[in-house]
Amino acid sequence: MIRINLLPHREMRRKQQQQQFFLMLGVVAAIGVAIWLLVHTYLGERLDEQLARNDYLQAEIVKLDKRIGEIKTLKEQIAALLARKKVVETLQGNRSEVVHLLDQMVRQLPDGIYLKSIKQTGSKVTITGLTQSQARVSTLMRNLESSQHLENPALIEIKAVTQGGTRINEFTMNIDITRPKAGEDANNRAASKPAAARG
């Protein structure tokens, strides 16, 4: 019977299997490193892209905040201009009030009454004066009530005072100026234009 020694052949096969194992292990490790690098690079690019977007959005937010501030400033300026316009329109609409007031005071003032002061606050006028008798104050109130530019005369106070050795009465009264409504004022102006044209 012939005996064949297979030990070297088995040893060679074991070494060859070990080499294949280490080779496969190296290939797997290389593939793993390559995948890790690819994933790391991809995630890094995505992160950089997102940071760039964030910076862009932040810059746009700053621009919008600046524009909002400018809009707020413009709104405040517009509100101030509208308030001034309203004041000017009120002054233009009421510029004839003083003329009417003084004219009516001269026309409606009865004899024996002397005015000390006339003070206007808005549409309310406070009149202070001197009179020889209280009946003349009543006459003044009736006259003012009949005026088309004045209304609601109200006596606040009447008292006896001595002035220059003479005893007289000092009175204080309030009266309202009649202000036409916007439509009435426009009609009055329209009516006055043809008259002015004819004149």
ZAMIBA-416989 format. One record per residue (C-alpha): x, y, z negated; chain; residue number from 1. Coordinates in nm, 3 decimals, padded with zeros to 5 digits, m for minus. Each point is the difference from the previous one (the first is absolute). Example, Ala and Ser with C-alpha at 12.3 -4.5 7.8 and 13.67 -1.06 7.14 Angstrom:
BEGIN
<pt X="01.230" Y="m00.450" Z="m00.780" c="A" k="1"/>
<pt X="00.137" Y="00.344" Z="00.066" c="A" k="2"/>
***
This chain:
BEGIN
<pt X="00.000" Y="00.000" Z="00.000" c="A" k="1"/>
<pt X="00.131" Y="00.344" Z="00.100" c="A" k="2"/>
<pt X="m00.016" Y="00.283" Z="m00.261" c="A" k="3"/>
<pt X="m00.026" Y="00.364" Z="00.116" c="A" k="4"/>
<pt X="00.085" Y="00.286" Z="m00.237" c="A" k="5"/>
<pt X="m00.265" Y="00.280" Z="00.044" c="A" k="6"/>
<pt X="00.127" Y="00.226" Z="m00.282" c="A" k="7"/>
<pt X="00.186" Y="00.253" Z="00.221" c="A" k="8"/>
<pt X="m00.295" Y="00.025" Z="00.233" c="A" k="9"/>
<pt X="m00.235" Y="00.070" Z="m00.292" c="A" k="10"/>
<pt X="00.244" Y="00.257" Z="m00.139" c="A" k="11"/>
<pt X="00.014" Y="00.177" Z="00.334" c="A" k="12"/>
<pt X="m00.378" Y="m00.004" Z="00.029" c="A" k="13"/>
<pt X="m00.034" Y="00.148" Z="m00.350" c="A" k="14"/>
<pt X="00.245" Y="00.279" Z="00.087" c="A" k="15"/>
<pt X="m00.184" Y="00.068" Z="00.323" c="A" k="16"/>
<pt X="m00.333" Y="00.023" Z="m00.188" c="A" k="17"/>
<pt X="00.157" Y="00.238" Z="m00.253" c="A" k="18"/>
<pt X="00.131" Y="00.219" Z="00.282" c="A" k="19"/>
<pt X="m00.345" Y="00.007" Z="00.162" c="A" k="20"/>
<pt X="m00.156" Y="00.088" Z="m00.337" c="A" k="21"/>
<pt X="00.241" Y="00.289" Z="m00.059" c="A" k="22"/>
<pt X="m00.047" Y="00.113" Z="00.358" c="A" k="23"/>
<pt X="m00.378" Y="m00.001" Z="m00.037" c="A" k="24"/>
<pt X="00.036" Y="00.175" Z="m00.337" c="A" k="25"/>
<pt X="00.212" Y="00.271" Z="00.164" c="A" k="26"/>
<pt X="m00.249" Y="00.038" Z="00.287" c="A" k="27"/>
<pt X="m00.290" Y="00.030" Z="m00.248" c="A" k="28"/>
<pt X="00.199" Y="00.250" Z="m00.210" c="A" k="29"/>
<pt X="00.084" Y="00.203" Z="00.314" c="A" k="30"/>
<pt X="m00.363" Y="m00.003" Z="00.110" c="A" k="31"/>
<pt X="m00.106" Y="00.107" Z="m00.352" c="A" k="32"/>
<pt X="00.253" Y="00.287" Z="m00.003" c="A" k="33"/>
<pt X="m00.112" Y="00.107" Z="00.349" c="A" k="34"/>
<pt X="m00.366" Y="m00.004" Z="m00.106" c="A" k="35"/>
<pt X="00.085" Y="00.196" Z="m00.317" c="A" k="36"/>
<pt X="00.191" Y="00.260" Z="00.205" c="A" k="37"/>
<pt X="m00.284" Y="00.031" Z="00.249" c="A" k="38"/>
<pt X="m00.262" Y="00.037" Z="m00.275" c="A" k="39"/>
<pt X="00.220" Y="00.248" Z="m00.190" c="A" k="40"/>
<pt X="00.061" Y="00.205" Z="00.314" c="A" k="41"/>
<pt X="m00.368" Y="m00.003" Z="00.094" c="A" k="42"/>
<pt X="m00.114" Y="00.100" Z="m00.349" c="A" k="43"/>
<pt X="00.269" Y="00.271" Z="m00.013" c="A" k="44"/>
<pt X="m00.119" Y="00.143" Z="00.332" c="A" k="45"/>
<pt X="m00.361" Y="m00.008" Z="m00.119" c="A" k="46"/>
<pt X="00.101" Y="00.170" Z="m00.325" c="A" k="47"/>
<pt X="00.192" Y="00.271" Z="00.188" c="A" k="48"/>
<pt X="m00.298" Y="00.046" Z="00.232" c="A" k="49"/>
<pt X="m00.241" Y="00.032" Z="m00.294" c="A" k="50"/>
<pt X="00.231" Y="00.247" Z="m00.177" c="A" k="51"/>
<pt X="00.016" Y="00.206" Z="00.320" c="A" k="52"/>
<pt X="m00.380" Y="m00.001" Z="00.015" c="A" k="53"/>
<pt X="m00.020" Y="00.104" Z="m00.363" c="A" k="54"/>
<pt X="00.242" Y="00.288" Z="00.063" c="A" k="55"/>
<pt X="m00.203" Y="00.109" Z="00.304" c="A" k="56"/>
<pt X="m00.326" Y="m00.013" Z="m00.197" c="A" k="57"/>
<pt X="00.159" Y="00.194" Z="m00.285" c="A" k="58"/>
<pt X="00.120" Y="00.268" Z="00.240" c="A" k="59"/>
<pt X="m00.346" Y="00.023" Z="00.159" c="A" k="60"/>
<pt X="m00.161" Y="00.023" Z="m00.346" c="A" k="61"/>
<pt X="00.232" Y="00.292" Z="m00.083" c="A" k="62"/>
<pt X="m00.099" Y="00.172" Z="00.327" c="A" k="63"/>
<pt X="m00.371" Y="m00.057" Z="m00.071" c="A" k="64"/>
<pt X="00.038" Y="00.133" Z="m00.355" c="A" k="65"/>
<pt X="00.162" Y="00.312" Z="00.144" c="A" k="66"/>
<pt X="m00.282" Y="00.042" Z="00.253" c="A" k="67"/>
<pt X="m00.260" Y="m00.053" Z="m00.273" c="A" k="68"/>
<pt X="00.171" Y="00.273" Z="m00.203" c="A" k="69"/>
<pt X="m00.010" Y="00.231" Z="00.304" c="A" k="70"/>
<pt X="m00.370" Y="m00.080" Z="00.054" c="A" k="71"/>
<pt X="m00.072" Y="00.073" Z="m00.367" c="A" k="72"/>
<pt X="00.183" Y="00.333" Z="00.029" c="A" k="73"/>
<pt X="m00.196" Y="00.083" Z="00.317" c="A" k="74"/>
<pt X="m00.328" Y="m00.086" Z="m00.173" c="A" k="75"/>
<pt X="00.090" Y="00.229" Z="m00.290" c="A" k="76"/>
<pt X="00.090" Y="00.279" Z="00.243" c="A" k="77"/>
<pt X="m00.327" Y="m00.054" Z="00.191" c="A" k="78"/>
<pt X="m00.196" Y="00.012" Z="m00.327" c="A" k="79"/>
<pt X="00.177" Y="00.323" Z="m00.099" c="A" k="80"/>
<pt X="m00.069" Y="00.153" Z="00.342" c="A" k="81"/>
<pt X="m00.366" Y="m00.103" Z="m00.017" c="A" k="82"/>
<pt X="m00.027" Y="00.156" Z="m00.346" c="A" k="83"/>
<pt X="00.154" Y="00.322" Z="00.132" c="A" k="84"/>
<pt X="m00.231" Y="m00.009" Z="00.301" c="A" k="85"/>
<pt X="m00.299" Y="m00.040" Z="m00.231" c="A" k="86"/>
<pt X="00.115" Y="00.296" Z="m00.211" c="A" k="87"/>
<pt X="00.048" Y="00.213" Z="00.313" c="A" k="88"/>
<pt X="m00.343" Y="m00.101" Z="00.134" c="A" k="89"/>
<pt X="m00.157" Y="00.082" Z="m00.337" c="A" k="90"/>
<pt X="00.172" Y="00.338" Z="m00.006" c="A" k="91"/>
<pt X="m00.109" Y="00.072" Z="00.357" c="A" k="92"/>
<pt X="m00.356" Y="m00.107" Z="m00.074" c="A" k="93"/>
<pt X="m00.016" Y="00.210" Z="m00.319" c="A" k="94"/>
<pt X="00.205" Y="00.302" Z="00.106" c="A" k="95"/>
<pt X="m00.313" Y="00.214" Z="00.037" c="A" k="96"/>
<pt X="m00.120" Y="m00.085" Z="m00.352" c="A" k="97"/>
<pt X="00.186" Y="00.285" Z="m00.167" c="A" k="98"/>
<pt X="m00.136" Y="00.248" Z="00.253" c="A" k="99"/>
<pt X="m00.357" Y="m00.124" Z="m00.051" c="A" k="100"/>
<pt X="00.047" Y="m00.005" Z="m00.377" c="A" k="101"/>
<pt X="00.123" Y="00.358" Z="m00.024" c="A" k="102"/>
<pt X="m00.257" Y="00.120" Z="00.254" c="A" k="103"/>
<pt X="m00.284" Y="m00.163" Z="m00.191" c="A" k="104"/>
<pt X="00.127" Y="00.129" Z="m00.335" c="A" k="105"/>
<pt X="00.001" Y="00.355" Z="00.138" c="A" k="106"/>
<pt X="m00.344" Y="m00.041" Z="00.157" c="A" k="107"/>
<pt X="m00.168" Y="m00.177" Z="m00.293" c="A" k="108"/>
<pt X="00.156" Y="00.196" Z="m00.289" c="A" k="109"/>
<pt X="m00.265" Y="00.222" Z="m00.161" c="A" k="110"/>
<pt X="00.077" Y="00.345" Z="m00.139" c="A" k="111"/>
<pt X="00.128" Y="00.005" Z="m00.354" c="A" k="112"/>
<pt X="00.214" Y="m00.317" Z="00.031" c="A" k="113"/>
<pt X="00.378" Y="00.014" Z="00.025" c="A" k="114"/>
<pt X="00.208" Y="m00.308" Z="00.076" c="A" k="115"/>
<pt X="00.318" Y="m00.069" Z="m00.197" c="A" k="116"/>
<pt X="00.113" Y="m00.318" Z="00.175" c="A" k="117"/>
<pt X="m00.097" Y="m00.254" Z="00.265" c="A" k="118"/>
<pt X="00.170" Y="m00.339" Z="m00.013" c="A" k="119"/>
<pt X="m00.056" Y="m00.279" Z="00.251" c="A" k="120"/>
<pt X="00.076" Y="m00.367" Z="m00.074" c="A" k="121"/>
<pt X="m00.100" Y="m00.217" Z="00.295" c="A" k="122"/>
<pt X="m00.360" Y="00.092" Z="00.082" c="A" k="123"/>
<pt X="m00.071" Y="00.138" Z="m00.349" c="A" k="124"/>
<pt X="00.043" Y="00.372" Z="m00.074" c="A" k="125"/>
<pt X="00.019" Y="00.147" Z="m00.349" c="A" k="126"/>
<pt X="m00.104" Y="00.365" Z="m00.029" c="A" k="127"/>
<pt X="00.071" Y="00.219" Z="m00.301" c="A" k="128"/>
<pt X="m00.146" Y="00.349" Z="m00.024" c="A" k="129"/>
<pt X="m00.149" Y="00.281" Z="m00.205" c="A" k="130"/>
<pt X="m00.359" Y="00.124" Z="00.003" c="A" k="131"/>
<pt X="m00.207" Y="00.259" Z="m00.177" c="A" k="132"/>
<pt X="m00.296" Y="m00.235" Z="m00.048" c="A" k="133"/>
<pt X="m00.067" Y="m00.371" Z="00.012" c="A" k="134"/>
<pt X="m00.285" Y="00.051" Z="00.248" c="A" k="135"/>
<pt X="00.252" Y="00.102" Z="00.266" c="A" k="136"/>
<pt X="00.178" Y="m00.335" Z="m00.046" c="A" k="137"/>
<pt X="m00.332" Y="m00.173" Z="00.073" c="A" k="138"/>
<pt X="m00.038" Y="00.216" Z="00.311" c="A" k="139"/>
<pt X="00.352" Y="m00.096" Z="00.110" c="A" k="140"/>
<pt X="m00.078" Y="m00.370" Z="m00.045" c="A" k="141"/>
<pt X="m00.320" Y="00.031" Z="00.207" c="A" k="142"/>
<pt X="00.188" Y="00.188" Z="00.273" c="A" k="143"/>
<pt X="00.275" Y="m00.262" Z="00.012" c="A" k="144"/>
<pt X="m00.259" Y="m00.281" Z="00.011" c="A" k="145"/>
<pt X="m00.155" Y="00.157" Z="00.310" c="A" k="146"/>
<pt X="00.336" Y="00.021" Z="00.180" c="A" k="147"/>
<pt X="00.059" Y="m00.253" Z="00.281" c="A" k="148"/>
<pt X="00.368" Y="m00.034" Z="m00.093" c="A" k="149"/>
<pt X="m00.040" Y="m00.039" Z="m00.379" c="A" k="150"/>
<pt X="m00.212" Y="m00.230" Z="m00.217" c="A" k="151"/>
<pt X="m00.063" Y="m00.128" Z="m00.353" c="A" k="152"/>
<pt X="00.088" Y="00.307" Z="m00.208" c="A" k="153"/>
<pt X="00.035" Y="m00.097" Z="m00.367" c="A" k="154"/>
<pt X="00.052" Y="00.240" Z="m00.288" c="A" k="155"/>
<pt X="00.271" Y="m00.130" Z="m00.231" c="A" k="156"/>
<pt X="00.019" Y="00.276" Z="m00.258" c="A" k="157"/>
<pt X="m00.116" Y="00.353" Z="m00.069" c="A" k="158"/>
<pt X="00.118" Y="00.196" Z="m00.303" c="A" k="159"/>
<pt X="00.006" Y="00.357" Z="m00.126" c="A" k="160"/>
<pt X="00.340" Y="00.172" Z="00.005" c="A" k="161"/>
<pt X="00.123" Y="00.352" Z="m00.067" c="A" k="162"/>
<pt X="00.205" Y="00.161" Z="00.271" c="A" k="163"/>
<pt X="00.115" Y="00.361" Z="m00.010" c="A" k="164"/>
<pt X="m00.231" Y="00.068" Z="m00.292" c="A" k="165"/>
<pt X="m00.301" Y="m00.124" Z="00.199" c="A" k="166"/>
<pt X="m00.188" Y="m00.318" Z="m00.081" c="A" k="167"/>
<pt X="m00.060" Y="m00.212" Z="00.312" c="A" k="168"/>
<pt X="m00.056" Y="m00.365" Z="00.087" c="A" k="169"/>
<pt X="00.269" Y="m00.231" Z="00.137" c="A" k="170"/>
<pt X="m00.119" Y="m00.303" Z="00.195" c="A" k="171"/>
<pt X="00.149" Y="m00.309" Z="00.162" c="A" k="172"/>
<pt X="m00.178" Y="m00.205" Z="00.264" c="A" k="173"/>
<pt X="00.074" Y="m00.278" Z="00.244" c="A" k="174"/>
<pt X="m00.123" Y="m00.023" Z="00.357" c="A" k="175"/>
<pt X="00.057" Y="m00.250" Z="00.281" c="A" k="176"/>
<pt X="00.104" Y="00.087" Z="00.352" c="A" k="177"/>
<pt X="m00.224" Y="m00.158" Z="00.262" c="A" k="178"/>
<pt X="00.211" Y="m00.208" Z="00.233" c="A" k="179"/>
<pt X="m00.157" Y="m00.115" Z="00.328" c="A" k="180"/>
<pt X="00.029" Y="m00.368" Z="00.086" c="A" k="181"/>
<pt X="00.226" Y="m00.109" Z="00.285" c="A" k="182"/>
<pt X="m00.286" Y="m00.027" Z="00.250" c="A" k="183"/>
<pt X="m00.151" Y="00.332" Z="m00.105" c="A" k="184"/>
<pt X="00.340" Y="00.170" Z="00.022" c="A" k="185"/>
<pt X="00.053" Y="m00.135" Z="00.354" c="A" k="186"/>
<pt X="m00.349" Y="00.120" Z="00.101" c="A" k="187"/>
<pt X="00.068" Y="00.344" Z="m00.145" c="A" k="188"/>
<pt X="00.323" Y="00.027" Z="00.197" c="A" k="189"/>
<pt X="m00.168" Y="m00.116" Z="00.319" c="A" k="190"/>
<pt X="m00.278" Y="00.252" Z="m00.052" c="A" k="191"/>
<pt X="00.247" Y="00.282" Z="m00.066" c="A" k="192"/>
<pt X="00.202" Y="m00.063" Z="00.318" c="A" k="193"/>
<pt X="m00.272" Y="00.104" Z="00.250" c="A" k="194"/>
<pt X="m00.069" Y="00.307" Z="m00.212" c="A" k="195"/>
<pt X="00.368" Y="00.089" Z="00.008" c="A" k="196"/>
<pt X="00.007" Y="m00.060" Z="00.376" c="A" k="197"/>
<pt X="m00.298" Y="00.228" Z="00.048" c="A" k="198"/>
<pt X="00.163" Y="00.265" Z="m00.221" c="A" k="199"/>
***
